[in-house]
Amino acid sequence: MADERAGREEGREGLRSGLGILSALKDALEETIAEARDRGELSADRAREVVRSAMSRAREAADEARERLDFATRQEVEDVRDQLGELKVRLENLERRASQDPYAGPTRSTPGEGEGPSV
């Protein structure tokens, strides 16, 4: 349990660091592009292409980091929630049927149950 917490905290810290790096990269790109444009070394179209390319690489790096940190996507979490809900309904139906079936024996016996007094 403590290991899981430590792992989650380490993951959060890694994510914060990664986001900080991406933010710094974005700021540096914007500044570099603005300077190049001001000097006339970069057209607006070329600047957009540079930004798209850099952001694409940054997204790929973020996806790789998420995979390395073993984070579940929102969709994966929703899928598991849906499956859990379905399993709960199935279990409730099975329990209800078992309690209504007169031929269903006890599902679990406890020691001493059904035994008479010892002599």
N, C-alpha and C positions, 0 to 999 in steps of 0.2 A: 504494500500500500504506500509506504513511504517512498519506495523506488518509483512508483507511478507518478506521485506528486512531484518528485524531483525531476523526473523526465518531462512532465508537462511544463514545469517552470522553466526548465532548460529550453524546451521548444518555444515557449513564449518569448524568452529572452532572445533566442535565435531569430525568431520572426521579427521582433522589434529591431534588432540589428539589421536584418535584411531590408526592412522597410526604410530604415534610416539611410542605408546605402543607396537604395533606389531613389529616394528623395534627393539625396546629394547628387546622384547621377543626373537626374532630371534637371536640377538647378544648374549644374555645370554645362549640360547640353544647351539649355536655353541661353545661358550667358555666352557660350562659345559661338552659337549661331548668331546671336544679336551682334556680337563684335565683328564677325566675318561679314555679315550683311552691311553693317555700318561702313566697313572698309571697302565694300563693293566686291568682295571676293566670293559672294554666295548669292545665288538667285533665290527667290521665294520658293520656286518649285524644288530646287535642290535642297533647301533647308527643310521643307516638308518631308522629302525622301529620307534625309538623314535622321530626322526625328522618328519617323515610322520605323525605320530599320533599328534604331537604338531601342525603341520601346518594344519592338518585337523580341529582340534579344533579351531585354529585361524581363519580359513576360515569361519567356522560356526559362530563364534563370530562376524566376520565382516559382514556376511549376516544378522544376527540378528540386528546389529547396523544399517545397511542400512534400514532395514524394520522399525525399530523404528523411524529413522529420516525421513522416508517417501520419500526416493529418488527413482526416476524412473530409471529403467535400460535403457541401451542404446537401447535395443530391443523395450522396451515400447515406448520410444521417437520416434523411427523410425516408429513404427506402427501408432502412432498418426499423424505423418507427412504424412504418406501414406493416411490415412483416410481424413486428411484435404485437400490434393491434389485432392482426388476423389470428395469431397464435392464441392470444387471450380469449378471443371469441370461441375458437375451436375448443380450448380447454374448458371454458364454462359450459359449452354444449355437452361435452363428454361427461363432465361432472354431473350435470343435470340428468342426463340419460342414465348414468350409473346409479344415481340415487333413486330413480323411478323404477329400475329393473328389479323385480322381486327375486329374481334368480341370481342376481349379482351378489357374490359373497363379499366379505370385507376386503378392501383393497390392501389393507395392511393390518397385521395382527400385532398386538402388543404383548409382551411377555406376561404371563399370568392371566390373560384374558380367556375366559371360558373354562378355566380350571376351577375345580371345587376346592374346598378347604383341605389343606394337607393334614394327614392323620399321623 
